Amino acid sequence: MNLYYLGVELKRQLTHPTTLFFCILLPVLFYLLFGSMAGTGQSIGRGNVNAATLLFLALYGASMTAATSTMTVSFERPLGWNRQLRLTPLRPWAYLVTKILNALLGSVLSMVVLFAVALALGKAQMDGWIWLGGFGIGLLCGVTFGALGLVLGSLFRGETVTGVVIPLLLFCCFMSGVFGVPLTGNVFMAIQKIVPLGGAVNLILSMFGPNAVMYTGTGGMAASDWRIWVNIVGWLVAFTAVATWAYARSTKRQ
């Protein structure tokens, strides 16, 4: 794998206005506007509501950063960049791994900035291992949505992919409970457990305790619940497999 190519990808990502605003600044703004002003006195097991809100916004930042980073293949494909790379020693698997690693590094930066702001404010109360656990779950979501960005970037054109990726990710955040919008009814509760990010939200809540519930229909699942891991691992494997197929398809001569 070419580390120089990884550096080029990372530099391009971190100098893009969309990445800087939607993926790094927006989670911080959401936390400053909402999370830092509420939930400090509301306990949910091993922490407070403010802490859970912080970790949920970290999921949003990590997922958005990863997806918008890898969807750039839709802009590279019409230029013949993918096929040009086929003429270099860079292997197809190395190209995909580089894209995912670049997405993960961006996700790490998004979460580090958000956590630094939260630590400076001092309103998020939770055990140290929950901070680390939330960070790890965010990285898992980064890999998952990085693969999703590759899928959509390989299937849609550059002028279309942004209008598909961002609304789809916002839908997943809304339906999974990342944004803290109460969802009532059996239908919404069932969707919350199925949609991507739903497993991550429930896994975060499980770290606060078996009875940690913030919103109607969200929480109450133990970390050992098979539905959490089927959701997390299932979407990760599915998106990765489709991303590999879509990339191979996009580099063939039409």
C-alpha positions in Angstrom: 0.0 0.0 0.0 1.4 3.4 -1.0 1.7 5.7 2.1 2.3 8.7 -0.1 -1.1 8.1 -1.8 -2.7 7.9 1.6 -1.1 11.2 2.6 -2.5 12.8 -0.6 -6.0 11.5 0.1 -5.8 12.7 3.7 -4.6 16.2 2.7 -7.3 16.5 0.1 -10.0 15.5 2.7 -8.8 17.9 5.4 -8.7 20.9 3.0 -12.2 20.3 1.6 -14.8 22.8 3.0 -17.5 20.2 3.2 -15.4 18.0 5.4 -14.3 20.8 7.7 -17.9 22.1 8.2 -20.2 19.1 8.2 -17.8 16.5 9.7 -15.7 18.5 12.2 -17.4 21.8 13.0 -21.0 20.8 12.9 -20.8 18.0 15.6 -19.1 20.6 17.8 -21.8 23.2 17.1 -24.6 20.6 17.8 -22.9 19.8 21.1 -22.5 23.4 22.1 -26.0 24.3 21.2 -27.8 21.3 22.6 -25.7 18.8 24.5 -23.7 21.2 26.6 -26.9 23.0 27.9 -28.9 19.9 28.9 -28.6 16.6 30.5 -25.9 17.5 33.0 -28.1 16.6 36.0 -29.9 13.7 34.4 -28.3 10.4 35.4 -28.5 7.3 33.2 -26.5 4.6 35.0 -22.8 5.1 34.8 -23.0 8.7 33.4 -25.4 11.5 32.5 -27.5 12.3 29.5 -25.0 14.9 28.4 -22.3 12.1 28.0 -24.6 9.9 26.0 -25.5 12.8 23.7 -21.8 13.5 23.2 -21.1 9.9 22.1 -24.1 9.9 19.8 -22.8 13.1 18.1 -19.4 11.4 17.8 -21.1 8.6 15.8 -22.6 11.2 13.5 -19.2 13.0 13.0 -17.3 9.7 12.4 -19.9 8.3 10.0 -20.4 11.6 8.0 -16.6 12.1 7.7 -16.1 8.5 6.5 -19.0 8.5 4.0 -18.1 11.9 2.4 -14.5 10.9 2.2 -15.0 7.7 0.3 -17.8 9.0 -1.9 -15.2 11.0 -3.9 -14.7 7.9 -6.1 -17.7 9.2 -8.0 -15.7 12.3 -9.0 -12.5 10.3 -9.8 -14.2 7.7 -12.0 -15.3 10.0 -14.9 -11.7 11.3 -15.0 -10.4 7.8 -15.5 -8.4 8.0 -12.2 -9.4 4.5 -11.1 -8.3 2.9 -14.3 -5.1 5.0 -14.3 -4.3 3.5 -10.9 -4.7 0.1 -12.4 -1.6 0.8 -14.4 0.5 1.5 -11.3 1.8 -1.1 -8.7 -1.1 -0.1 -6.4 -3.3 -3.1 -6.1 -7.2 -2.8 -6.2 -7.4 -4.0 -2.6 -4.8 -1.5 -1.6 -6.8 1.3 -3.2 -9.9 0.3 -1.2 -7.9 0.0 2.0 -6.3 3.4 1.5 -9.8 4.9 1.0 -11.0 3.3 4.2 -7.9 4.3 6.2 -8.3 7.8 5.0 -11.9 7.8 6.1 -10.9 6.4 9.5 -8.2 9.1 10.0 -10.8 11.7 9.2 -13.2 10.1 11.7 -10.5 10.1 14.4 -9.9 13.8 13.9 -13.7 14.5 14.0 -14.1 12.6 17.3 -10.9 14.0 18.9 -12.0 17.6 18.3 -15.5 16.9 19.7 -14.1 15.1 22.8 -11.6 17.9 23.4 -14.4 20.4 23.4 -16.4 18.2 25.8 -13.5 17.8 28.1 -12.9 21.5 28.2 -16.6 22.1 29.1 -16.5 19.3 31.7 -20.3 18.6 31.6 -20.1 15.1 30.2 -19.8 12.7 33.1 -18.9 9.0 32.5 -16.3 6.5 33.3 -13.0 6.6 31.4 -13.6 3.2 29.8 -16.9 4.5 28.3 -15.0 7.3 26.6 -12.7 4.7 25.0 -15.6 2.4 24.2 -17.5 5.3 22.5 -14.4 6.1 20.5 -14.1 2.5 19.4 -17.7 2.3 18.4 -17.3 5.5 16.4 -14.4 3.9 14.5 -16.6 0.8 13.7 -19.2 3.2 12.3 -16.5 5.0 10.3 -15.5 1.7 8.6 -19.1 0.8 7.9 -20.1 4.2 6.4 -16.7 4.5 4.6 -17.7 1.3 2.8 -21.2 2.7 2.1 -19.6 5.8 0.6 -17.5 3.6 -1.7 -20.7 1.8 -2.7 -22.6 4.9 -3.6 -19.6 6.6 -5.1 -19.1 3.7 -7.4 -22.8 3.5 -8.4 -23.7 7.2 -8.8 -22.2 10.1 -10.7 -20.4 13.0 -9.0 -23.3 15.4 -9.3 -25.7 12.9 -7.8 -23.8 11.2 -5.0 -23.8 14.1 -2.5 -27.6 14.3 -2.8 -27.8 10.6 -2.0 -25.1 10.1 0.7 -25.9 13.0 3.0 -29.7 12.6 3.2 -29.3 8.8 3.6 -26.9 9.3 6.5 -29.1 11.9 8.1 -32.0 9.5 7.8 -30.0 6.8 9.6 -29.1 9.2 12.3 -32.7 10.3 12.8 -34.2 6.8 12.8 -31.5 5.3 15.0 -31.9 8.0 17.7 -28.5 9.7 17.2 -30.1 13.1 17.1 -32.2 12.4 20.2 -35.6 12.8 18.5 -38.2 10.7 20.4 -39.7 8.0 18.2 -42.8 6.2 19.5 -44.7 3.2 18.2 -43.7 -0.4 17.5 -42.9 0.4 13.8 -40.3 3.0 14.7 -38.8 0.9 17.5 -38.4 -2.0 15.0 -36.7 0.3 12.5 -34.4 1.7 15.1 -33.0 -1.7 15.8 -32.5 -2.5 12.1 -31.3 0.7 10.5 -27.5 1.3 10.3 -26.3 3.1 13.5 -29.1 1.5 15.4 -26.9 -1.2 16.8 -24.2 1.4 17.7 -26.7 3.5 19.6 -27.9 0.6 21.6 -24.3 -0.6 22.3 -23.4 2.9 23.6 -26.5 2.9 25.9 -25.6 -0.6 27.1 -22.2 0.8 28.4 -24.1 3.1 30.7 -26.0 0.2 32.3 -28.7 -2.4 31.4 -31.5 0.1 32.1 -30.1 3.1 30.4 -32.9 4.6 28.3 -32.9 8.1 26.9 -35.7 8.2 24.4 -38.8 6.2 23.9 -37.9 3.1 21.9 -34.2 3.5 22.4 -32.2 1.5 24.8 -32.8 -1.3 27.2 -30.7 -3.8 25.2 -27.7 -5.5 26.8 -24.3 -5.5 25.1 -24.6 -9.3 24.7 -27.9 -9.0 22.8 -27.4 -10.7 19.4 -29.5 -8.1 17.6 -26.9 -5.4 18.4 -24.0 -7.4 16.8 -26.1 -8.6 13.9 -26.8 -5.0 13.1 -23.2 -3.7 13.5 -21.4 -6.7 11.9 -24.1 -7.4 9.3 -24.1 -3.9 7.8 -20.3 -3.7 7.9 -19.9 -7.0 6.0 -22.7 -6.2 3.6 -21.3 -2.7 2.7 -17.8 -4.0 2.4 -18.8 -6.8 0.1 -20.9 -4.6 -2.2 -18.1 -1.9 -2.2 -15.6 -4.5 -3.5 -18.0 -5.6 -6.2 -18.9 -2.0 -7.2 -15.3 -0.9 -7.4 -14.4 -3.9 -9.7 -17.4 -3.1 -11.8 -16.6 0.7 -12.1 -13.1 0.1 -13.3 -14.1 -2.2 -16.2 -14.1 -0.9 -19.7 -17.7 0.0 -20.5 
